[in-house]
Amino acid sequence: MMSLPSCGRILSSLLLLSITPALAIWPVPEKISSGDKTLWIGEDIHITYNGQRLPWNINSPAKCKGFSSAEIVKGAVSRTLKAILEDAFVPWMLYDRLALEETEPSASAEKTFITSITIAQNGTEKSSKSLIGDIDESYKLSVSGVGEVKIHAVSSIGVLRALESFSQLFFQHSEGGVYTTMAPVDITDKPQYEHRGILFDVSRSYFSVESIYRTIDAMAWNKLNRLHIHATDSQSWPLEIPAMPELSGKGSYAKGKTYTPEDVESIQIYALQRGVQVIFEIDTPGHFGVAALSHPEVVAAWQATPWQNYCAQPPCGQLKLNESKVDKFLDTLMDDFLPRTNAYSSYHHIGGDEVNFNAIALDETVGTNDSTVIQPLLQDFIDKHHGRVRKHGLTPIVWEEFPLHYNVTMGKDVVVQSWLGDEAIRDLVSRGFKTIVSNYNFWYLDCGRGHWLNFDNGPAFQTFYPFNDWCSPAKGWRLIYSYDPRAGLTEEEAKLVIGGEVAAWSESIDETIIDSILWPRSSALAELLWSGRTDAAGQNRSQIDAAPRLSEFRERMVARGVMSAPIYMPFCTQAMNATACEFVM
């Protein structure tokens, strides 16, 4: 047996050729040991779940019928075996130049096959509600040298995580067949952070349901568990609200560029069956302009100009803060939407970022940008709106501006999402708030793509040349991987940082490039939040260790249909030797 190596400095090229790239499980498990025995895998496998034979079918693995543990596991087993048997790849790019045939096992020698997968789960789920909240995702996985696989987990989601790790042990042989060369294997694993997610902005650009499904699939492979859908904004309202059909009827970009109630339900079901909870955000009271097309009576400063005086980006528009019709509007909206999400989620995100006080001065019900007048109105707004969320059994999430910038008091149940940096995080946890970190300096995926606004040949051209966006430079996977969201906090404060999200704001992103925007950079976040910033010895995980493993995992995502960007060229991946492309000082 051998422990997971550091894939770098202490190993010679010869030794690297003698080990399998399959030591590269992503995210890195808490504990892993492996051997050097070769096992093959085919369709002749006896699979049991809690003592009962488990049927599976790789030809229709995408959906299961319900939310029972057995149905969740059945669907996961089918998807896992499809990934292994049909979507495996020949790892030529992970071995030395022209060395694949010398290093992969002989296809003509006598083979030992995986014969059984025994799954034991000592906790059960009977409904969608039991799959949300505080889920135990831990698991134990063992693969014996004679081809017997055993999985132990508390929850069906733990079983899913184990199956994903199991799938990463295998490669396709260049002459046919699928194999691993690291048996026996023993893994004990669990996540370090509760909330590990992606913010997906479907309002500024429209994304098909299929692209959302594909993102959920990749999240499950990465052991991410929260999809934050930023569903509405001033640019478009793609969310169909049956009680208020005019919102999407007038506010969507085009006919058919909407999410029906059936879409909303199917997205949530698809996600939960893969261990992902969907959290919808309807941003309020800012970022609400497009609702003026159907409900001008509740929106102030719609398309106000010059826009930069009244909002963060065009078109402007915010909910009025002292208009009684707003309460009725929000009551109807939340009473329609939240009953369609509370069976599948613990949370609703109410937004709260970038409220512009100059826009409030254009609100005839307020008529001033004086913060002493506005603050009690915002307090009243948050009290009422959080009441609407709690009425439906959900916990509110807000952006950090409400407690930190608007001086609004909130219940301690409220979770706060922070995007403005480490000082804001320290402020939030010092006040006792559970905090989700999305520090734009590290975890905003839209940064560094150049400005999406236009500039004429006048002063604006000179001011903004060479037209970098507001948060340049781009946040590569190495920067994302370097960040520790709990750094500098006391032990008690660190416990309040419950996790984080990378953010894919979509001003200049659509579904033609969403895969390469999200992956593999979101994978860097996934390991950081699953495995922690430091290893068992308390040392920060290095790029020298991570890059070869992430390169391999990227190939797995591509083989399974997600067009992830590369880590670097094959020269750097061959032989799993990250030092080949290391800059040494």
N, C-alpha and C positions, 0 to 999 in steps of 0.2 A: 504494500500500500504506500501511496505517496500523497503528500499534501499539495494543495494548489500552489504552483510555483509563481514567482514574481515575473516570469516571462521577460527576462532582460539581462541585467548585468552579470549575474553569476553563472549563467548558462552559456556554454559554448555552442557554436553553430552545429557541431556534431550532435550534441545532446538535444538541441532543439529539433533536429531531424528525427530523433528517436521517439519523440512524444507526439501525442495527437493534439491537434488544435481544439478538440472537444473539451479540453480543460477550461474552455472559454465561456462557461455559462454566464449569461447576463440576465439580470443583475447578479453579481457575485454572491453566492450563498454565504450564510453565516459560518457554516462548517461544511467542508467537503473533503473526502478522501477518495482516492481512486487507485486502480491497479493498471495492468498493461495487457489484460486478456481481451481477445477479440470476440465479440458476439455479433450475430447477424439477426435481422428481424424481418418477418414476413407476416402474412395475414393469418397464419395458423397459431393464434394465441388464445389461451383460455383466460377470460377476464371475469373476475367476480367483484361484486360490491356488497360489503357487509354479508358475505357468505352466499349471495345469490348470483347466479350467472347473469352477466351484463351483456345484452346484445349491442352491437355497434355496426355502423355502416359508413364507410368513407365516401360513398357516393352521394350521401345526403346528410352532411354533418352540420349544416349551418344553423338549424333551428331545433329547439326541443319544445315539448308541448306545454310545459308549465314551470313551476317554481319549486317543486319538491326536490329534495337532495338527489334522489335517484335520477330525475330528469336532467338536472343540471350536470351531474357527473356523466350521464350517458352521452349528452351532447358534446361534452368536453373530450371524452375518450375518442369519439368519432373524429372530431377535429384534429386531435393530437395525432392519431394514426394516419390521417390524411396528410398531415404535415410531414410525418416521418416517411411514409411509403410513397407518396406522390410528389411532395414538394421539397424533398431533400436536394442538395446540390453537391456536385463534385468539387472538392476544395482545392483545386489546383493553385489558387491564388494564396493559399495559406502554407504551402510548402516551398522549399527552395526551388530555384529555377530548374525546370525540366525534371523535377525529382518526385513528382506525384506517384508514378508507377513503382518507384523504389521504396516508397514509404507507406503506401496504402497496403492493407493485408492482401494476401494471395486469394484470388477469387476461385482458384481451382482446388485449394486445400480443403480438408474436411472442415465442416462448419458446425459451430454450436449456435443454436438459435434461442432467442427469447421465447419461452414457452408459456409463461403465465404472468398476469398482472393481478395482484391481489390488493384491493382497495378497502381500507377500513376507516370508517368515519364514525366518531363517537358523539357527534352532535347532528341535529337535523334541522332542515328548514321546510316549512309547509306552505309558505306564502311569500309573495314578493316583499312584504314588510319585514319579514324575518331575515331578509338578505341585505338589509341596510343597517346603518348605525355602526356599532362597535363589533365588527366581524373579526374573529380569530383567523388570520390567514396563514398561520404557521403550518408546517408540514415536515414529515420525514420521508425520505425516499431511499430505498436500497435496491441495488441491482446485483444479484449474486453472480459468481463466476460460471454458474451452470444455467443462467438465463431465467432466473426467477426474480420478478419485480414485486416489491411491496411498498405501498403508500399508506401512511397513517396521517390523519388530519382530524381536527375538531369540526371544521365546517366544509361544506362543498366547495367554497371558494379556496380553502386550503388545498383541497384535492386538485383544483384547477391550476394553482401555482405549482404543485408538484409535477403535474403532467407537462406543464410548459418546460420545466427544467429537464424532465425526462426526454422531451423532444429534441433538446439541444445536444444530446449525447451522440447523435447519429449523422452520418454522411452517406451520400450516394457513391457507390463504387464506380470507377470509370468503365468497368466491364459489366456493370449491372449488379443489382442488389444493394442493400442498405446495411450499414455496419457501425459499430462503435469499437474502439480499441482501448477503452479505459475501465473495463470491468475488473474486479467488482467496484461498485460505487456506493458510497454512503453520504447522504446529504441531510443536514438538519438546518432549517431555515425559518426566518420570520422577518417581517418588515420593521424598520426603525421608526418610521413616521406613519401616522394614521391616514393622512390626506396626501395623495400623490397624483397630481392631475395636469390637465391641459385646458386652457381657456381657448375656446373655439368660437370666433366671431362670425356668425352667420347672417348678420344684419347689414354690414357694410358691403360685403359680397355674398351672393347666394351660393350655397353649397347643396348639392343633391343629397338625398337620403343615403344613396349608395356610398358617397364619399365619407359621410359620417359613420356608416357601418364599417368601412375600411379602416377608419381611424380608431374605432372601438376595438376592432380585431388587433391592430398593432399595439394598442394600449394593453390589451390582455397579454400579448406576448412579452411585453416589457414589465408586466406586473404593476402597471399603473391602475388606479382604482377610482378616479373622479374625472368626469367630463363636464366641465363648466361651459354651458352653451350660452353665450351672450346673444340673446334671441332678438332683441329690438334695439334700435338706436334712431337718431335723427334722420339718417339717410334712408332707411326702409323699415317697414313693419311686415316681415314675412310670416308672422305667427297668426294663424287663423283662430279667431275667438268666436265661437258660434253665437254667443249672446251679443256680440258687437262685430258682425261681419264686415262692417264698413272700414274697420281699422286696416285689415289686410286688403280689402277690396279697393281702397284708395291709396294705401300706403306701401303696398308691395311694389317691387320693380316692374313686374310684368305678370300677366296671367300665367298661373302655374308655378310661379316662383314663390311658393308659399309652403308652409308645413301644416297639413291638415291635422285634426285631432287624431286621426288614425296614424299619421306619421309620428306624432309626438309619443303616442303609446308604443308604437313598434320600436322606435329608437330606445325608449326606456327599457322595454322587455329585452331587446337584443343586447343591450349593455349589461343588465343585471345577470343575464345568463352567462356572461363572460367575466363576471366579477367587477363590473364597473358601475358606479352610481352616477346618474345624470343629474346635474344641478342646473336649472334654468335661471337665467337672469333677465328680468324686465327692468331696465335701468330707469330709475326715478330719483329726484324730480328733474334732473338734467338729462341731456341726451334723449329728448322726447319730442323733438320738433315735428317729425313727419305725421304725428297724430293730429296736427292742425289741419291736415287735408280732410279729415273726417269729423274732427271735434275741435274747431277753432276756439270754442268757448273755454277750453281748459288749458290752452297753450299760450304762453307769452313769448314775445321776441321771435316769432317764427320768421326765418329768413332775414333777420335784422342785419343791416349793413352799417359801416364796414364790419364784416362778420367777426374779425379778430378782437373787436371790442366787446363782443357779447357771447362768445362761445369758443371752445378749443379748436373746432374745425367746422366748416359749413356742412349743412345749413344749421343755423341756430334754432333754438326753441326749447323751452322748459315748461314744466307744469306750473300753473299759477299757484301761489302759496296762500292766498286768502280768498279763494273762490269756492263757494259751497258746492258748486257743480263738480269740482274735482273729487270730493268725497264720494259722491254717487257714482262717478265714472270709475274710480278705483275699486269701490265695493263690487260693482258689476264685473269688472275685469278679473279681480282676484277670485270671486265666487265662481266664475266660469273656469278659470285656468287651474287653480291650485287643487281642486278635487281630482284633476286628471294627472297630477304629479305626486300627490302625497302618498300614494300606495307604493311608489317606486323610489322615493327620495326622503332624506331626513331634513333637507334644506330648501330654502328659496332665497335667491340672491336679489336684493332690491336695488342694487347699484349704489348711487350716492356720490359718485365722483364728479369733479369739475363743474359744480354748480357755480354759475357766473352771477355775481351780485349786480353787475351792470344790466344784465338781462332782467333781473328782478325789478330794477328801476323802470323798465318798460312795461311791467305788469301793472295794469291800472288798479288792481286790488291792493297793491303795495306802494308803488310809485317812488321808491327810494332804494339806494344801494347801501344805506346805513346799516351796519352789522348789528347795532343794538336793536333795530327794528326787525331785522331779518331773523336773528337767532331764535327768538321765541316762536316764530312761525315755522322754522325748520324743526324745532323741538316738537311742536304740535304735529307736524307732518310725520316725523319718525314714530312718535307714540302711536298714532292712528294706523300707520302702515304696518308697523310691526305687529299690531293687534290683528290686522287682517291675516298676516302670515301665520301667527300662532293659532288663530281660530281654526285653521285647517291642519293643525298638528305638526307644523313645520317650524324649524329654527331659522331665524333670519341671518343672512350674511350681508355685510355692507362693505363698501370701500372705506378706506381709512379716513377720508376727509370728514365724515360725519363726526367721529369723536375727536379728531386731532385739529381740524381746521374750523369747524363750525361750532365747536364747544357744546355739542349735543350729548346729553346723558342717555345711556342705553342699558338694558338689562344685561346681567353677566352671562346670560345664555347666548347672547349675540356673538357670532364669529366675525372677525374683521379681516378683510383681505388688504394687504399692504403692498404698495407698488413703488413707493417713493424713497426707499433706501433704509439703511441700517438704523439710522437715528429714529425713524418712524417705528420700526419694529421694537426697539428698546422702549419707546414711549408707550406703545400699546401693551406690551407684556407687563410693564411696570404698573399699568392700570388694571391688570388682571384679565385682559381679554385673550381668549383663544385666537391665535393669529395664523392665517395662511399667507405665506410669503410669495410675492411675485416681483421681486426687486428688479426694476427695469434696467438697472445697470448690468444685470447678469442674465435675466430670464425672459426678456422680451424678444420674441423670434422675428418680429417684423423690422427690427432695427437694422440699419446699415444697407438698406435697399435703394437709397436715394429718395429725394423728396417726391411726393405724389402731387403736390400743388404745382401750378404753372406760374411763371414770372415773366413779365414783359421785359423790354430792353431798357427800362428806366432804373430808378434807384433800387427797386426790389431785386432786380437781376444782380446788381453789384453786391447787395447785402447778403443774398443767399447763395451766391456762387461759391463753391461748385455744387450746390444743391444737395447737400447732405440732409438726411431727415433729422428730426429733432433728437433722436436717441442714438445716432451713429456713434461708434462703429457697430458692425454686425457682431452678434454674440455667438461665437462658434462653440462647438461642443466642449472644447477645452476650457473656455471661460465658464460655461455653465457648470462644468464638472468641478471647477476650482472653488465654487462658492459654498460656504457653510452658513446656512440661515440661522444657526444657533450660536455662532461665534460671538464671544464677548458677553454672553448672558450668564447669569447665575444658574445653578442647577434647577432651581424652582422656576425661574423665568423661561429657561429652555423648554421645560415641559409644556408651556403654553404655545410654543411654536409647533402646531400640530401637523405641519407639512407645507407644501408649496405647489405652485402651478407655473409652468411656462405659458406665455401668452402669445397667441397668434392673431393679433389684430389684423383685419383684412382690407385696409385701405388699398393695398397694392398686391393682394394675394387672392387667388381664386382656386377652384378645384383642379385646374390644370397643373398647378405647382404645389398644392398643399402637402403632398407626400414629402417632397424634398425640403419643404420649409420645416415640417415637424420632425422628420427623421433624418439622421440619427440623433439630432440635438435633444429631442425629448427623451431619448434613451439615456443620455448622460444624466438628465434629471432623475430618471427612473432608478438608476443605480445609486445615485446620491441619496435618494429618499428611502429606498428599500434597504440598502446595505450600510448607509451612513457615510459620512465624509472620511472617517478613519477606519483602519482595519483593526484586527484583534489585538495588535501590538500597540494601538494608539497612534499609529503613524498615518498621515494623510495619504490616501490612495493616489498613486502617481499616474501620469499619462503613459509612462513606460509600461506599467501594468495594464492600464485600461485600453490603450489603443489597439493592441492585437485582438483582445476579446471583443471590443466593439466592432472592429473590422469584420470579424467572423459573424457576429450577430447581424450586422448590416446585410451580409450575404443571405442570411436566413430570411430576413424580412423581404428582400427582393425576390427570393425564390417562392415566397408565399404570396406575392402579388402587391407588395407595397414598395413604390419606387423611391426608396431612401437614397439620399445623396451619399457619395462615398466618404470614407474617412480620409483616405489618401490613395495614391497610386499603388498598383500591385507590388512594385519594387519594395515598398515599405511593409507590405503584409506578408510577403513570402518568408517562410520559416518562422512565422510568429515572432520575429526579432525586431522589437520596437526600437532598439538602439541603432538599427540601420539608418533611421531617419531622425535620430536624436541630434539636437544642437548642444554641443558640449562646451562649457566654459571652465 
